[in-house]
Amino acid sequence: MKFPLLNIDGSKAESIEISDKLVKLKVNHKLIKYVIDWQFNHLKPRTAKTKQRNEIKGSTKKIVPQKGGGGAIHASKKAPLFVGGGVAHGPKGAVYKIKKINKKVRKLALAQTLSKKNSDKNLHILADVKNEVKKTKVFNKFLEVNKLANALIISDTDSMKNINKSVRNIKNIKLIKDEGANIYDLFKYKNVIITSSSAKKIQERILNEKG
């Protein structure tokens, strides 16, 4: 599929060919959710930990006799009922294993997400930025003219250096390197802008083919 290349200065540029295997796939929402859940487990590991009753140091002796006292039956001071005792049903820390997902599955989910953005007409290709854009208003005008508010920009290293200063102060715009392209960010932002070099790299990485 051919995409027209956008230019920051508004000039016309050539188009770029992107494989249909990357932007024309049928979307499996269950697969995408599965990969996003996997991504969250990596981003936010469970580290909170409370001591359970058997982990509290101290005597296990009953604090009052079993019978004859006229009060409630209690165990040791390590019981969750008492201050300083164990915590019942508290977080147990990182005692679970993060699910492993085959690389092919992750690549397929990423390709389907790009296909979803394309079908919604929210996928755009930006010509590589070869000159530094120093002023925020220049890049902001480019976004306004092309109606690209709330956008994720996936950039190659050289273009990132040239637009970083002009992008960082714009609200609801995130700039990431192409190797960091991920499904969560793609869904978080309405529009996705990919530099032409990054598009080729992502295509090669996902499809394992050049061009």
Backbone as ProteinMPNN parsed JSONL, in Angstrom:
{"seq_chain_A": "MKFPLLNIDGSKAESIEISDKLVKLKVNHKLIKYVIDWQFNHLKPRTAKTKQRNEIKGSTKKIVPQKGGGGAIHASKKAPLFVGGGVAHGPKGAVYKIKKINKKVRKLALAQTLSKKNSDKNLHILADVKNEVKKTKVFNKFLEVNKLANALIISDTDSMKNINKSVRNIKNIKLIKDEGANIYDLFKYKNVIITSSSAKKIQERILNEKG", "coords_chain_A": {"N_chain_A": [[0.844, -1.19, 0.0], [0.497, 2.244, -0.776], [1.685, 5.161, 0.835], [1.285, 8.633, 1.25], [4.0, 10.821, 1.742], [4.445, 12.917, 4.489], [5.514, 16.272, 5.032], [7.27, 18.451, 7.19], [7.556, 21.129, 6.536], [5.491, 21.468, 4.826], [5.756, 21.046, 2.127], [5.392, 19.122, -0.921], [5.97, 15.643, -1.113], [7.474, 12.508, -2.12], [5.748, 9.322, -2.374], [5.525, 6.434, -0.21], [6.03, 2.944, -0.149], [4.37, 0.536, 1.699], [4.233, -2.69, 3.059], [1.361, -4.756, 2.602], [1.091, -6.733, 4.432], [1.67, -5.615, 6.762], [-0.021, -3.451, 7.195], [-2.566, -4.102, 6.408], [-3.911, -6.125, 7.7], [-6.254, -8.459, 9.186], [-7.822, -7.73, 12.226], [-7.271, -9.16, 15.369], [-8.687, -8.809, 18.266], [-8.568, -10.068, 20.757], [-6.065, -11.249, 20.765], [-4.43, -8.981, 20.702], [-5.103, -7.772, 23.158], [-4.133, -9.717, 24.87], [-1.366, -9.51, 24.478], [-0.954, -6.881, 25.352], [-1.583, -7.14, 28.074], [0.522, -8.783, 28.812], [2.599, -7.012, 28.373], [2.064, -5.066, 30.351], [2.567, -6.553, 32.658], [5.303, -6.682, 32.587], [5.989, -3.998, 32.75], [4.915, -3.142, 35.195], [5.765, -4.784, 37.638], [4.789, -6.933, 40.361], [5.737, -5.982, 43.42], [5.135, -5.417, 46.039], [5.023, -6.56, 49.393], [3.845, -8.331, 52.164], [4.198, -9.585, 55.49], [3.218, -12.818, 56.359], [1.428, -14.777, 58.775], [3.063, -16.971, 59.506], [5.557, -15.944, 59.046], [6.247, -14.087, 60.893], [8.351, -13.174, 63.581], [8.589, -14.614, 66.796], [6.971, -15.922, 69.781], [4.942, -18.869, 69.677], [3.148, -19.413, 71.548], [-0.032, -19.705, 73.172], [-1.842, -16.795, 74.08], [-3.744, -16.582, 76.067], [-5.494, -18.865, 78.246], [-7.157, -21.72, 76.777], [-9.732, -22.333, 77.709], [-12.041, -21.245, 80.291], [-11.511, -18.593, 80.846], [-13.493, -16.859, 80.123], [-13.483, -15.147, 78.026], [-12.778, -14.375, 74.56], [-11.456, -16.919, 72.38], [-8.085, -17.085, 71.761], [-5.142, -17.189, 69.715], [-1.633, -17.147, 69.247], [0.357, -14.083, 69.568], [1.043, -13.608, 67.035], [-1.03, -13.764, 65.343], [-3.218, -12.445, 62.788], [-5.086, -10.74, 63.942], [-3.956, -9.148, 65.9], [-1.974, -6.18, 66.619], [1.08, -5.906, 65.002], [1.092, -8.466, 64.295], [0.78, -11.083, 61.765], [-0.23, -10.432, 58.311], [-3.29, -11.035, 56.88], [-4.077, -12.479, 53.79], [-2.571, -10.637, 52.318], [-0.479, -8.798, 49.89], [1.886, -10.807, 48.148], [4.287, -10.315, 46.971], [6.718, -10.637, 44.271], [5.986, -13.41, 43.334], [5.039, -14.775, 41.266], [5.114, -16.031, 37.909], [5.984, -14.331, 34.978], [4.101, -14.42, 32.061], [5.272, -16.025, 29.15], [5.665, -14.967, 25.82], [5.655, -15.89, 22.483], [7.921, -14.566, 20.064], [6.981, -14.274, 17.46], [4.26, -14.043, 17.838], [4.091, -11.627, 19.218], [5.061, -9.895, 17.262], [3.1, -10.23, 15.31], [0.863, -9.206, 16.638], [1.643, -6.532, 16.882], [1.761, -5.779, 14.201], [-0.939, -6.091, 13.537], [-2.027, -4.103, 15.108], [-0.998, -1.808, 13.915], [-2.305, -2.113, 11.499], [-4.898, -1.724, 12.337], [-4.803, 0.984, 13.07], [-4.333, 2.029, 10.551], [-6.667, 1.313, 9.148], [-8.427, 2.922, 10.485], [-7.669, 5.293, 9.531], [-5.656, 6.679, 10.821], [-2.966, 6.409, 10.676], [0.139, 7.634, 9.748], [2.822, 8.641, 7.599], [5.885, 10.203, 7.97], [8.201, 12.159, 6.235], [11.703, 11.681, 6.506], [13.312, 13.776, 8.836], [15.65, 15.99, 8.071], [16.82, 18.376, 8.759], [17.313, 20.428, 11.64], [14.551, 21.202, 13.695], [13.892, 23.838, 15.477], [11.994, 25.458, 16.729], [9.034, 25.254, 18.629], [6.549, 26.132, 17.693], [6.682, 25.779, 14.955], [6.613, 23.019, 14.522], [4.229, 22.521, 15.774], [2.44, 23.86, 14.136], [2.598, 22.277, 11.871], [1.355, 19.967, 12.86], [-1.221, 20.953, 13.363], [-2.118, 21.766, 10.803], [-2.256, 19.302, 9.504], [-4.053, 18.035, 11.077], [-3.321, 16.453, 13.373], [-3.465, 16.112, 16.162], [-2.908, 14.81, 19.462], [-0.892, 12.562, 19.276], [1.338, 9.826, 18.6], [4.707, 9.729, 17.949], [6.861, 7.912, 16.064], [10.161, 7.533, 15.665], [13.241, 7.589, 13.748], [16.715, 7.584, 14.755], [18.225, 9.87, 13.799], [16.226, 11.702, 12.889], [14.903, 12.058, 15.279], [16.707, 13.519, 16.827], [16.569, 15.912, 15.481], [13.981, 16.859, 15.829], [13.343, 16.753, 18.464], [13.582, 18.965, 20.301], [11.541, 20.669, 19.435], [9.281, 19.217, 19.851], [8.952, 18.332, 22.469], [7.555, 20.022, 24.244], [4.926, 20.054, 23.497], [1.566, 19.396, 24.092], [0.05, 16.231, 24.711], [1.59, 14.751, 22.915], [3.857, 12.27, 22.07], [7.181, 11.158, 21.756], [9.06, 8.542, 20.487], [11.668, 6.078, 19.958], [12.08, 3.954, 17.071], [12.699, 1.29, 17.734], [11.454, 1.039, 20.097], [8.773, 0.824, 19.656], [5.531, 0.014, 20.618], [2.538, -1.81, 21.478], [0.784, -0.775, 23.454], [1.313, 2.045, 23.618], [0.662, 2.694, 20.99], [-2.096, 2.356, 20.978], [-2.834, 4.117, 22.936], [-2.566, 6.7, 21.961], [-4.309, 8.727, 19.587], [-3.496, 9.303, 16.9], [-0.849, 8.03, 14.826], [2.387, 8.698, 13.941], [4.925, 7.936, 11.793], [8.303, 8.034, 10.969], [9.813, 7.827, 7.722], [12.159, 6.23, 7.519], [11.991, 4.805, 9.903], [9.642, 3.389, 9.458], [10.436, 1.596, 7.481], [12.333, 0.14, 8.922], [10.76, -1.019, 10.947], [9.051, -2.556, 9.377], [10.887, -4.342, 8.267], [11.782, -5.592, 10.577], [9.465, -6.835, 11.594], [8.444, -8.347, 9.464], [10.671, -9.569, 8.558], [11.936, -8.912, 6.195], [13.474, -7.045, 3.581], [13.177, -3.684, 2.264]], "CA_chain_A": [[0.0, 0.0, 0.0], [1.264, 3.469, -0.847], [1.36, 6.235, 1.764], [1.929, 9.908, 0.903], [4.918, 11.276, 2.777], [4.191, 14.252, 5.017], [6.7, 17.092, 5.267], [7.013, 19.458, 8.214], [7.44, 22.452, 5.915], [4.291, 21.507, 3.996], [6.045, 20.77, 0.714], [4.988, 17.802, -1.379], [7.052, 14.655, -1.156], [7.11, 11.264, -2.773], [5.026, 8.357, -1.541], [6.317, 5.3, 0.261], [5.302, 1.671, -0.236], [4.388, -0.273, 2.92], [3.647, -3.994, 2.779], [0.001, -5.029, 3.093], [1.22, -7.656, 5.571], [1.89, -4.774, 7.942], [-1.069, -2.44, 7.392], [-3.845, -4.545, 5.852], [-4.268, -7.388, 8.346], [-7.476, -8.547, 9.971], [-7.441, -7.497, 13.62], [-7.739, -10.079, 16.41], [-8.632, -7.994, 19.48], [-8.176, -10.912, 21.895], [-4.61, -11.391, 20.687], [-3.835, -7.698, 21.076], [-5.28, -7.611, 24.611], [-3.229, -10.678, 25.501], [-0.013, -8.951, 24.424], [-0.938, -5.693, 26.208], [-1.514, -7.635, 29.449], [1.907, -9.243, 28.982], [3.43, -5.801, 28.45], [1.825, -4.462, 31.664], [3.236, -7.364, 33.672], [6.714, -6.311, 32.554], [6.13, -2.606, 33.153], [4.525, -2.962, 36.591], [5.863, -6.045, 38.374], [4.267, -6.885, 41.727], [6.849, -6.03, 44.368], [4.636, -5.228, 47.406], [5.114, -7.812, 50.159], [3.536, -8.268, 53.596], [4.526, -10.83, 56.181], [2.099, -13.625, 56.807], [1.525, -15.223, 60.165], [4.189, -17.878, 59.713], [6.807, -15.237, 58.809], [6.478, -13.182, 62.021], [9.185, -13.747, 64.629], [7.971, -14.549, 68.121], [6.479, -17.17, 70.37], [3.664, -19.395, 69.183], [2.363, -19.769, 72.733], [-1.335, -19.042, 73.285], [-1.721, -15.673, 75.008], [-4.674, -16.841, 77.172], [-5.933, -20.272, 78.244], [-8.208, -22.072, 75.819], [-11.045, -22.279, 78.367], [-12.09, -20.78, 81.667], [-11.273, -17.16, 80.998], [-14.724, -16.122, 79.87], [-13.33, -14.271, 76.86], [-12.613, -15.015, 73.256], [-10.343, -17.845, 72.22], [-7.036, -16.471, 70.957], [-3.92, -17.961, 69.487], [-0.468, -16.368, 69.644], [0.338, -12.686, 69.148], [1.381, -13.565, 65.611], [-2.281, -13.827, 64.587], [-3.541, -11.182, 62.092], [-5.963, -9.913, 64.757], [-3.197, -8.269, 66.78], [-0.989, -5.264, 66.058], [2.375, -6.567, 64.937], [0.911, -9.835, 63.807], [0.835, -11.251, 60.319], [-1.299, -9.84, 57.506], [-4.041, -12.072, 56.177], [-4.407, -12.247, 52.377], [-1.849, -9.469, 51.804], [0.327, -9.059, 48.688], [2.968, -11.759, 48.414], [5.484, -9.971, 46.232], [6.893, -11.221, 42.932], [6.065, -14.862, 43.459], [4.413, -15.34, 40.086], [5.944, -16.025, 36.712], [5.427, -13.56, 33.867], [3.845, -15.282, 30.908], [6.158, -15.849, 28.005], [4.959, -14.892, 24.546], [6.512, -16.103, 21.326], [8.221, -13.337, 19.324], [6.104, -14.199, 16.282], [2.951, -13.578, 18.309], [4.238, -10.202, 19.51], [5.195, -9.197, 15.977], [1.79, -10.277, 14.661], [-0.006, -8.267, 17.354], [2.08, -5.179, 16.524], [1.337, -5.551, 12.817], [-2.39, -5.933, 13.544], [-2.31, -2.794, 15.7], [-0.731, -0.835, 12.839], [-3.388, -2.285, 10.539], [-6.072, -1.082, 12.931], [-4.606, 2.422, 12.923], [-4.466, 2.347, 9.125], [-8.091, 1.214, 8.774], [-9.093, 4.08, 11.089], [-7.06, 6.463, 8.888], [-4.873, 7.383, 11.83], [-1.562, 6.055, 10.489], [0.739, 8.604, 8.834], [4.26, 8.501, 7.402], [6.568, 11.495, 7.885], [9.51, 12.113, 5.578], [12.803, 11.863, 7.455], [13.614, 15.174, 9.108], [17.105, 16.112, 7.905], [17.276, 19.624, 9.362], [16.789, 20.615, 12.989], [13.39, 22.069, 13.889], [14.169, 24.372, 16.806], [10.846, 26.129, 17.34], [7.846, 24.443, 18.879], [5.411, 26.596, 16.893], [6.823, 25.232, 13.604], [6.103, 21.644, 14.524], [2.824, 22.598, 16.18], [1.695, 24.264, 12.943], [2.536, 21.068, 11.044], [0.331, 19.099, 13.446], [-2.532, 21.584, 13.182], [-2.468, 21.73, 9.376], [-2.582, 17.922, 9.138], [-5.022, 17.543, 12.063], [-2.65, 15.323, 14.012], [-3.395, 16.275, 17.608], [-2.878, 13.551, 20.208], [-0.167, 11.667, 18.369], [2.574, 9.13, 18.946], [5.676, 9.855, 16.862], [7.877, 6.86, 16.086], [11.2, 8.168, 14.869], [14.606, 7.077, 13.66], [17.622, 8.342, 15.621], [18.581, 11.172, 13.233], [15.055, 12.585, 12.913], [14.584, 12.362, 16.675], [17.595, 14.605, 17.245], [16.182, 17.152, 14.809], [12.65, 17.342, 16.216], [13.133, 16.59, 19.902], [13.383, 20.265, 20.949], [10.272, 21.28, 19.025], [8.16, 18.329, 20.185], [8.848, 17.978, 23.894], [6.639, 20.885, 25.012], [3.577, 20.003, 22.919], [0.673, 18.548, 24.877], [-0.498, 14.999, 24.11], [2.481, 14.248, 21.868], [4.948, 11.459, 22.627], [8.198, 10.816, 20.77], [9.821, 7.361, 20.868], [12.476, 5.488, 18.906], [11.371, 2.869, 16.387], [12.878, 0.01, 18.417], [10.585, 1.023, 21.267], [7.365, 0.796, 19.244], [4.787, -0.983, 21.384], [1.089, -1.791, 21.26], [0.093, 0.086, 24.416], [1.426, 3.437, 23.175], [-0.064, 2.846, 19.728], [-3.521, 2.488, 21.279], [-3.04, 5.241, 23.852], [-2.674, 7.937, 21.184], [-5.222, 8.604, 18.454], [-2.735, 9.277, 15.651], [0.502, 7.476, 14.849], [3.235, 9.273, 12.897], [6.169, 7.165, 11.71], [9.228, 8.548, 9.951], [9.961, 6.852, 6.634], [13.217, 5.273, 7.865], [11.46, 3.945, 10.96], [8.652, 2.504, 8.845], [11.185, 0.533, 6.81], [12.947, -0.695, 9.949], [9.698, -1.795, 11.594], [8.614, -3.548, 8.399], [11.928, -5.37, 8.164], [11.829, -6.334, 11.836], [8.267, -7.655, 11.763], [8.269, -9.279, 8.358], [11.981, -10.128, 8.249], [12.226, -8.717, 4.773], [13.967, -5.709, 3.291], [12.418, -2.924, 1.294]], "C_chain_A": [[0.879, 1.24, 0.0], [0.731, 4.508, 0.146], [2.016, 7.521, 1.271], [2.821, 10.345, 2.061], [4.576, 12.701, 3.199], [5.525, 14.971, 5.223], [6.358, 18.174, 6.275], [6.818, 20.835, 7.606], [6.245, 22.556, 4.966], [4.511, 21.226, 2.528], [5.64, 19.346, 0.352], [6.206, 16.88, -1.469], [6.552, 13.409, -1.859], [6.32, 10.363, -1.819], [5.962, 7.222, -1.155], [5.449, 4.043, 0.236], [5.491, 0.887, 1.056], [3.647, -1.576, 2.638], [2.245, -4.136, 3.375], [0.017, -5.967, 4.289], [1.418, -6.895, 6.878], [0.702, -3.86, 8.232], [-2.446, -2.861, 6.857], [-4.333, -5.858, 6.485], [-5.629, -7.309, 9.039], [-7.087, -8.495, 11.441], [-8.098, -8.509, 14.553], [-7.59, -9.356, 17.754], [-8.215, -8.803, 20.708], [-6.655, -11.081, 21.936], [-3.922, -10.11, 21.147], [-3.947, -7.465, 22.583], [-4.33, -8.523, 25.374], [-1.809, -10.124, 25.564], [0.098, -7.696, 25.299], [-0.846, -6.099, 27.674], [-0.096, -8.116, 29.767], [2.84, -8.05, 29.156], [3.279, -5.136, 29.819], [2.536, -5.23, 32.77], [4.725, -7.048, 33.731], [6.926, -4.897, 33.076], [5.881, -2.403, 34.643], [4.568, -4.295, 37.354], [5.345, -5.879, 39.803], [5.423, -7.04, 42.71], [6.389, -5.858, 45.817], [4.602, -6.57, 48.134], [4.758, -7.544, 51.616], [3.848, -9.621, 54.215], [3.249, -11.546, 56.611], [2.388, -14.143, 58.218], [2.758, -16.083, 60.43], [5.549, -17.211, 59.5], [7.149, -14.248, 59.929], [7.318, -13.889, 63.085], [8.494, -13.595, 65.982], [7.457, -15.907, 68.571], [5.141, -17.574, 69.767], [2.741, -19.789, 70.34], [1.033, -19.02, 72.743], [-1.256, -17.959, 74.353], [-2.669, -15.801, 76.204], [-5.064, -18.316, 77.127], [-7.079, -20.505, 77.263], [-9.594, -21.916, 76.442], [-10.914, -21.662, 79.762], [-11.909, -19.284, 81.844], [-12.506, -16.305, 80.772], [-14.644, -15.197, 78.662], [-13.203, -15.074, 75.575], [-11.409, -15.944, 73.261], [-9.315, -17.205, 71.281], [-5.871, -17.429, 70.767], [-2.738, -17.118, 69.97], [-0.61, -14.926, 69.156], [0.679, -12.523, 67.672], [0.134, -13.589, 64.728], [-2.59, -12.47, 63.953], [-4.406, -10.226, 62.909], [-5.203, -8.852, 65.543], [-2.229, -7.366, 66.012], [0.386, -5.933, 66.104], [2.29, -8.004, 64.471], [1.0, -9.899, 62.291], [-0.343, -10.597, 59.616], [-1.995, -10.949, 56.722], [-4.352, -11.636, 54.756], [-3.737, -10.994, 51.802], [-1.069, -9.809, 50.548], [1.547, -9.908, 49.036], [4.238, -11.475, 47.625], [5.539, -10.656, 44.884], [7.078, -12.73, 43.024], [5.426, -15.567, 42.26], [5.369, -15.258, 38.907], [5.245, -15.239, 35.606], [5.269, -14.479, 32.663], [4.827, -14.983, 29.779], [5.338, -15.869, 26.719], [5.973, -15.043, 23.422], [6.708, -14.789, 20.569], [7.313, -13.169, 18.11], [4.727, -13.655, 16.66], [3.0, -12.077, 18.589], [4.342, -9.378, 18.241], [3.85, -9.133, 15.258], [0.842, -9.272, 15.308], [0.356, -6.822, 17.022], [1.637, -4.823, 15.111], [-0.179, -5.331, 12.751], [-2.796, -4.581, 14.129], [-2.069, -1.687, 14.675], [-1.818, -0.906, 11.775], [-4.668, -1.618, 11.034], [-5.984, 0.429, 12.79], [-4.794, 2.858, 11.467], [-5.931, 2.319, 8.694], [-8.898, 2.387, 9.34], [-8.588, 5.403, 10.514], [-6.297, 7.336, 9.881], [-3.386, 7.024, 11.771], [-0.96, 6.959, 9.41], [2.249, 8.396, 8.767], [4.876, 9.877, 7.177], [7.924, 11.319, 7.2], [10.595, 12.381, 6.613], [13.162, 13.344, 7.587], [15.133, 15.347, 9.11], [17.682, 17.392, 8.504], [16.602, 19.832, 10.715], [15.613, 21.598, 13.003], [13.475, 22.595, 15.318], [12.933, 24.927, 17.506], [9.627, 25.213, 17.441], [6.695, 24.835, 17.962], [5.467, 26.063, 15.459], [6.243, 23.831, 13.543], [4.616, 21.623, 14.893], [1.944, 22.979, 14.99], [1.537, 23.073, 11.998], [1.438, 20.125, 11.543], [-1.072, 19.654, 13.212], [-3.002, 21.502, 11.735], [-2.926, 20.329, 8.967], [-3.56, 17.25, 10.105], [-4.496, 16.293, 12.776], [-2.462, 15.538, 15.514], [-3.444, 14.897, 18.264], [-2.206, 12.459, 19.381], [1.068, 11.042, 19.014], [3.495, 9.227, 17.736], [6.75, 8.788, 17.036], [8.974, 7.284, 15.122], [12.501, 7.374, 14.827], [15.5, 8.006, 14.471], [17.915, 9.74, 15.096], [17.413, 12.154, 13.28], [14.698, 12.985, 14.339], [15.439, 13.513, 17.185], [17.131, 15.941, 16.682], [14.829, 17.704, 15.238], [12.409, 17.306, 17.723], [12.829, 17.915, 20.607], [12.012, 20.851, 20.646], [9.058, 20.458, 19.45], [7.903, 18.235, 21.682], [7.881, 18.834, 24.708], [5.204, 20.881, 24.469], [2.733, 18.984, 23.683], [0.158, 17.365, 24.059], [0.295, 14.515, 22.893], [3.607, 13.467, 22.547], [5.882, 11.035, 21.504], [9.008, 9.627, 21.274], [10.643, 6.87, 19.672], [11.751, 4.285, 18.312], [11.541, 1.525, 17.086], [12.007, -0.101, 19.664], [9.104, 1.012, 20.923], [6.633, -0.323, 19.965], [3.286, -0.764, 21.245], [0.368, -0.822, 22.189], [0.128, 1.55, 23.97], [0.66, 3.68, 21.876], [-1.559, 3.039, 19.965], [-3.816, 3.707, 22.153], [-3.255, 6.551, 23.099], [-3.534, 7.711, 19.943], [-4.467, 8.431, 17.141], [-1.349, 8.694, 15.853], [1.261, 8.041, 13.652], [4.567, 8.529, 12.912], [7.063, 7.782, 10.643], [9.486, 7.443, 8.928], [11.043, 5.804, 6.934], [12.742, 4.297, 8.931], [10.448, 2.95, 10.41], [9.333, 1.32, 8.165], [11.807, -0.43, 7.816], [11.921, -1.588, 10.635], [9.204, -2.885, 10.658], [9.618, -4.689, 8.304], [11.965, -6.237, 9.416], [10.643, -7.282, 11.988], [8.16, -8.733, 10.688], [9.563, -9.992, 7.976], [12.288, -10.067, 6.757], [12.637, -7.281, 4.547], [13.061, -5.013, 2.283], [11.348, -2.094, 1.916]], "O_chain_A": [[1.893, 1.284, 0.697], [-0.476, 4.71, 0.284], [3.193, 7.504, 0.909], [2.431, 10.246, 3.224], [4.435, 13.586, 2.356], [6.535, 14.347, 5.548], [5.273, 18.753, 6.222], [6.011, 21.624, 8.097], [6.012, 23.609, 4.371], [3.552, 21.172, 1.758], [5.556, 18.474, 1.217], [7.304, 17.291, -1.846], [5.365, 13.273, -2.154], [6.243, 10.62, -0.618], [7.051, 7.077, -1.71], [4.264, 4.093, 0.568], [6.618, 0.605, 1.463], [2.565, -1.569, 2.051], [1.98, -3.696, 4.493], [-0.931, -5.995, 5.073], [1.341, -7.471, 7.963], [0.445, -3.529, 9.389], [-3.382, -2.061, 6.855], [-5.082, -6.609, 5.861], [-6.086, -6.233, 9.425], [-6.127, -9.146, 11.855], [-9.315, -8.694, 14.533], [-6.495, -9.298, 18.313], [-7.571, -8.264, 21.608], [-6.044, -11.058, 23.004], [-2.946, -10.157, 21.895], [-2.992, -7.013, 23.214], [-3.786, -8.136, 26.409], [-1.131, -10.253, 26.583], [1.136, -7.472, 25.922], [-0.112, -5.475, 28.441], [0.417, -7.881, 30.861], [3.754, -8.076, 29.98], [4.272, -4.685, 30.391], [3.049, -4.629, 33.714], [5.342, -7.135, 34.793], [7.913, -4.62, 33.757], [6.55, -1.592, 35.284], [3.523, -4.863, 37.674], [5.454, -4.799, 40.383], [6.015, -8.115, 42.814], [7.163, -6.121, 46.737], [4.204, -7.586, 47.565], [5.309, -6.633, 52.234], [3.774, -10.659, 53.557], [2.328, -10.937, 57.156], [3.477, -13.949, 58.758], [3.415, -15.936, 61.46], [6.585, -17.832, 59.743], [8.22, -13.641, 59.913], [7.051, -15.034, 63.448], [7.888, -12.562, 66.266], [7.507, -16.895, 67.837], [4.323, -16.731, 69.399], [1.698, -20.411, 70.14], [0.97, -17.848, 72.372], [-0.671, -18.174, 75.414], [-2.426, -15.193, 77.247], [-4.972, -18.946, 76.074], [-7.86, -19.601, 76.966], [-10.521, -21.428, 75.794], [-9.823, -21.574, 80.324], [-12.148, -18.77, 82.937], [-12.549, -15.148, 81.191], [-15.624, -14.539, 78.314], [-13.481, -16.272, 75.524], [-10.473, -15.776, 74.042], [-9.637, -16.833, 70.152], [-5.656, -18.348, 71.557], [-2.837, -16.446, 70.997], [-1.55, -14.584, 68.439], [0.609, -11.42, 67.13], [0.23, -13.451, 63.508], [-2.253, -11.438, 64.534], [-4.46, -9.034, 62.61], [-5.74, -7.78, 65.823], [-1.737, -7.708, 64.936], [0.792, -6.462, 67.139], [3.308, -8.67, 64.28], [1.262, -8.897, 61.625], [-1.338, -10.248, 60.251], [-1.354, -11.704, 55.991], [-4.844, -10.527, 54.545], [-4.282, -10.362, 50.897], [-0.993, -10.977, 50.167], [2.156, -9.739, 50.093], [5.159, -12.291, 47.607], [4.539, -11.191, 44.406], [8.172, -13.255, 42.821], [5.291, -16.79, 42.242], [6.328, -14.487, 38.929], [4.064, -15.452, 35.331], [6.185, -15.216, 32.298], [5.157, -13.829, 29.505], [4.432, -16.687, 26.558], [7.019, -14.396, 23.421], [5.776, -13.993, 20.445], [6.921, -12.052, 17.772], [4.11, -12.907, 15.902], [2.073, -11.343, 18.244], [3.777, -8.288, 18.153], [3.501, -8.11, 14.669], [0.105, -8.57, 14.615], [-0.531, -5.977, 16.895], [1.193, -3.704, 14.854], [-0.649, -4.481, 11.995], [-3.785, -3.985, 13.702], [-2.851, -0.74, 14.582], [-2.21, 0.117, 11.213], [-5.419, -1.028, 10.258], [-6.964, 1.083, 12.434], [-5.346, 3.924, 11.194], [-6.382, 3.198, 7.96], [-9.909, 2.795, 8.768], [-9.006, 6.481, 10.934], [-6.297, 8.563, 9.786], [-2.638, 7.305, 12.707], [-1.482, 7.041, 8.298], [2.877, 8.02, 9.757], [4.443, 10.625, 6.3], [8.696, 10.428, 7.555], [10.419, 13.219, 7.498], [13.296, 14.062, 6.595], [15.816, 14.907, 10.035], [18.888, 17.486, 8.731], [15.447, 19.449, 10.903], [15.673, 22.673, 12.406], [13.164, 21.873, 16.265], [12.833, 24.874, 18.732], [9.25, 24.515, 16.5], [5.946, 23.973, 17.502], [4.43, 25.911, 14.814], [5.482, 23.496, 12.635], [3.85, 20.807, 14.382], [0.829, 22.475, 14.855], [0.479, 22.882, 11.399], [0.688, 19.557, 10.749], [-1.998, 18.905, 12.9], [-4.167, 21.198, 11.477], [-3.865, 20.18, 8.185], [-3.861, 16.063, 9.978], [-5.131, 15.239, 12.781], [-1.421, 15.187, 16.069], [-3.96, 13.94, 17.686], [-2.861, 11.558, 18.858], [1.738, 11.649, 19.85], [3.113, 8.854, 16.627], [7.463, 8.771, 18.04], [8.75, 7.384, 13.916], [12.817, 6.604, 15.734], [15.08, 9.104, 14.836], [17.863, 10.704, 15.859], [17.588, 13.309, 13.669], [14.247, 14.104, 14.585], [14.945, 14.386, 17.899], [17.28, 16.978, 17.327], [14.552, 18.886, 15.036], [11.378, 17.782, 18.199], [11.912, 17.978, 21.426], [11.393, 21.465, 21.515], [7.931, 20.952, 19.413], [6.76, 18.076, 22.111], [7.432, 18.402, 25.769], [4.363, 21.64, 24.949], [3.153, 17.846, 23.889], [-0.129, 17.492, 22.869], [-0.268, 13.942, 21.961], [4.231, 13.956, 23.489], [5.438, 10.608, 20.438], [9.581, 9.685, 22.362], [10.35, 7.204, 18.524], [10.909, 3.671, 18.969], [10.632, 0.695, 17.046], [11.838, -1.185, 20.222], [8.264, 1.174, 21.808], [7.062, -1.476, 19.93], [2.832, 0.337, 20.933], [-0.555, -0.126, 21.766], [-0.906, 2.217, 23.945], [0.078, 4.748, 21.686], [-2.215, 3.792, 19.245], [-4.916, 4.258, 22.11], [-4.025, 7.407, 23.534], [-3.493, 6.644, 19.33], [-4.762, 7.524, 16.363], [-0.748, 8.844, 16.917], [0.843, 7.886, 12.505], [5.255, 8.499, 13.933], [6.612, 8.025, 9.523], [9.385, 6.259, 9.248], [10.861, 4.624, 6.635], [13.051, 3.107, 8.875], [10.403, 1.799, 10.846], [8.867, 0.184, 8.261], [11.815, -1.644, 7.611], [12.176, -2.768, 10.876], [8.964, -4.013, 11.089], [9.239, -5.86, 8.265], [12.152, -7.451, 9.34], [10.804, -8.408, 12.46], [7.828, -9.883, 10.974], [9.549, -10.915, 7.161], [12.81, -11.005, 6.155], [12.183, -6.388, 5.262], [12.293, -5.647, 1.558], [10.621, -1.394, 1.21]]}, "name": "protein", "num_of_chains": 1, "seq": "MKFPLLNIDGSKAESIEISDKLVKLKVNHKLIKYVIDWQFNHLKPRTAKTKQRNEIKGSTKKIVPQKGGGGAIHASKKAPLFVGGGVAHGPKGAVYKIKKINKKVRKLALAQTLSKKNSDKNLHILADVKNEVKKTKVFNKFLEVNKLANALIISDTDSMKNINKSVRNIKNIKLIKDEGANIYDLFKYKNVIITSSSAKKIQERILNEKG"}
